[in-house]
């Protein structure tokens, strides 16, 4: 009988060890193989080993059923550095000097612009001023258009957010800022 390999990952190994220690302390005789499996997966938030296994099967089934998405690695150190560019309310506090950092910061501002809606220049300036602290909405407006995140008509009367998927690092930066504001 062949074994089915089931991957196991814990986000917090310290919490895993504490949970296992507590569960093992309540066992008089040495726990069986199945009891140890149940303890491990309970420490990771599952009800029991069967629940964990069912989750993996369902996840694998969905992964094979849905169109494959390319995996983009995220540089979490870079995201952590970029978080320092924003204040506690998620406003861009200063304009980064590096273009690669500028683009990721612009994605955060892009995410705060209403989708599928046209704006005149005055309204765009107000929206941008609500999302930064260094007082240069014209710079942000220009770079949003230059990076293709926002479009404007030839005469500059109407601006629109361009709908496209941000890169993985920008998505992580947006997620981190939102969770910091919520928590």
C-alpha positions in Angstrom: 0.0 0.0 0.0 1.5 3.3 -1.1 1.5 6.3 1.2 -0.1 9.6 0.2 2.2 12.4 1.0 0.5 15.2 2.9 2.4 18.4 3.3 2.4 20.1 6.7 3.1 23.8 7.4 2.8 25.9 10.5 2.9 29.7 10.4 4.0 29.8 14.1 6.3 27.0 15.2 6.3 28.4 18.8 2.5 28.2 19.0 2.7 24.7 17.5 5.2 23.6 20.2 3.1 25.1 23.0 0.0 23.4 21.8 1.7 20.0 21.5 3.2 20.4 24.9 -0.2 21.0 26.4 -1.9 18.2 24.6 0.9 15.7 25.4 0.8 16.7 29.1 -2.8 15.5 29.3 -2.0 12.1 27.9 -1.1 9.4 30.5 0.0 6.5 28.2 2.2 7.4 25.2 -0.1 8.6 22.4 -0.7 6.4 19.4 0.4 7.4 15.8 -3.2 8.7 15.0 -3.4 10.6 18.3 -0.1 12.3 17.4 -1.4 13.2 14.0 -4.5 14.6 15.5 -2.5 16.7 18.0 -0.3 18.1 15.2 -3.2 19.2 13.0 -5.2 20.5 15.9 -2.2 22.7 16.8 -2.5 24.2 13.3 -6.3 24.9 13.6 -7.9 21.8 12.2 -10.5 19.7 14.0 -8.7 16.4 13.5 -6.5 14.6 10.9 -9.5 13.7 8.7 -10.5 17.4 8.6 -6.9 18.3 7.6 -6.8 15.6 4.9 -10.2 16.7 3.5 -9.0 20.3 3.3 -5.9 19.2 1.3 -8.0 17.0 -1.1 -10.4 19.9 -1.7 -7.6 22.4 -2.2 -5.9 20.1 -4.7 -9.2 19.5 -6.5 -9.8 23.3 -6.8 -6.2 23.9 -7.9 -6.6 21.4 -10.8 -10.0 22.7 -11.7 -9.3 26.4 -11.8 -7.1 27.9 -14.5 -3.4 27.8 -13.4 -2.1 31.1 -12.2 1.6 31.9 -12.4 3.2 32.2 -9.0 5.0 35.5 -8.4 7.4 35.5 -5.5 7.1 38.2 -2.9 10.1 39.9 -1.3 8.8 40.4 2.2 11.9 42.3 3.3 11.2 44.9 0.5 7.5 45.1 1.5 8.5 45.6 5.1 10.8 48.5 4.0 8.1 50.0 2.0 5.6 50.0 4.9 7.8 52.7 6.5 6.9 55.0 3.6 3.3 55.1 5.0 1.8 56.5 8.2 -0.5 54.6 10.5 -3.6 55.7 8.5 -2.1 54.2 5.3 -1.2 57.5 3.7 2.0 57.9 1.7 4.3 60.0 4.0 7.2 60.6 1.6 8.0 59.9 -2.1 10.5 57.2 -2.5 13.7 57.9 -4.4 13.8 54.6 -6.3 11.5 54.0 -9.3 10.8 50.4 -8.3 9.6 51.6 -4.8 7.6 54.5 -6.4 5.7 52.1 -8.5 4.7 49.8 -5.6 3.7 52.8 -3.5 1.6 54.1 -6.4 -0.3 50.7 -6.5 -1.4 51.4 -2.9 -2.8 54.8 -4.0 -4.3 53.2 -7.1 -6.1 50.7 -4.9 -7.8 53.6 -3.0 -9.2 55.2 -6.2 -12.8 54.3 -7.1 -13.0 51.8 -10.0 -14.9 52.4 -13.2 -15.6 56.0 -12.5 -14.5 59.2 -14.3 -13.1 62.2 -12.5 -12.2 65.7 -13.4 -8.7 67.0 -12.5 -10.0 68.7 -9.3 -11.6 65.5 -8.0 -8.5 63.4 -8.7 -6.4 66.0 -6.9 -8.7 65.8 -3.9 -8.5 61.9 -3.9 -4.8 62.0 -4.2 -4.4 64.6 -1.4 -6.5 62.3 0.9 -3.9 59.5 0.4 -0.5 61.3 0.8 1.1 63.7 3.2 3.9 65.4 1.1 1.7 67.8 -0.8 2.4 67.0 -4.4 -0.7 65.6 -6.0 0.5 66.6 -9.5 3.5 64.3 -9.2 1.3 61.4 -8.1 -1.3 62.1 -10.9 1.5 62.3 -13.5 3.2 59.0 -12.4 -0.1 57.2 -12.1 -0.8 58.0 -15.8 2.8 57.3 -16.8 2.8 53.9 -15.2 -0.6 53.1 -16.9 -2.5 52.9 -13.6 -4.7 55.8 -14.6 -5.8 57.1 -17.9 -6.7 60.6 -19.0 -8.4 62.0 -22.0 -6.2 64.0 -24.5 -7.6 67.3 -23.2 -7.1 66.2 -19.5 -10.8 66.7 -18.6 -11.4 63.1 -17.4 -9.3 60.7 -15.5 -10.1 57.0 -14.8 -8.4 54.2 -12.9 -7.1 51.5 -15.3 -8.3 48.1 -14.1 -5.5 45.6 -14.0 -3.9 43.2 -11.6 -1.1 44.7 -9.4 2.1 42.7 -9.0 2.4 40.3 -6.1 4.5 42.7 -4.0 2.1 45.5 -4.5 -0.8 43.2 -3.4 1.1 42.2 -0.3 1.9 45.9 0.5 -1.8 46.8 0.1 -2.8 43.8 2.3 -0.3 44.7 5.0 -1.5 48.3 5.1 -5.2 47.3 5.3 -4.6 44.8 8.0 -2.6 47.4 10.0 -5.4 49.9 9.7 -8.0 47.3 10.7 -6.0 45.9 13.7 
